[in-house]
Amino acid sequence: MTKIDAQTQIELEAAAFRRLQKHLMEERTDAQNIDMMNLAGFCRNCLSRWYQEAANERGIEMSKDEGREAFYGMPFSEWKEKYQTEASPEAKAAFDKSH
């Protein structure tokens, strides 16, 4: 493998993150957060929280809602209205069991 300098690594990681975000926000709006949590143990809300926490660790004041809006590209309430569906009883039970 080619040795990658630290700045290039940061840029590649950022590009991969942006691609994941685009995939989840534009290409797979049908993938529900609860299903992602049940399958992978994280969801869009986790990603938005990690983004917020990274900002806070760097001295950037960012609330939970601001972190979600930064990740979702819109207020979370708007995302829920557009894309979130009611979770099935099975999905809720699986979530309760694992979390």
Secondary structure, DSSP 8 states (H G I E B T S, - for coil): -----HHHHHHHHHHHHHHHHHIIIII-TTS-HHHHHHHHS--HHHHHHHHHHHHHHTT----HHHHHHHHHSS-HHHHHHHH-----HHHHHHHHHH-
